[in-house]
């Protein structure tokens, strides 16, 4: 149960938060990558979260 709830949070922290931070936080702008790389990273994060949610049911 813990890994079912923790895995989406870890996926969000590892995949989605950096993409968001590179766009919104001025100090992170120097780490910004190209748009296709950001889209790929976001898709991987959403896929990781979706697979965990799908596996829970």
C-alpha angles and dihedrals in degrees: 000000000000093000090047091058097034099049096067090048092050091047090050092049094046100040113018105034096058092050090050093044093051089058101040108029114071093208090057094051092093089064094052115132130199120292096250090054091050091049091049091050092049091049091051090051093049090047091052092050092045094050092052092048091046091049091052092063 
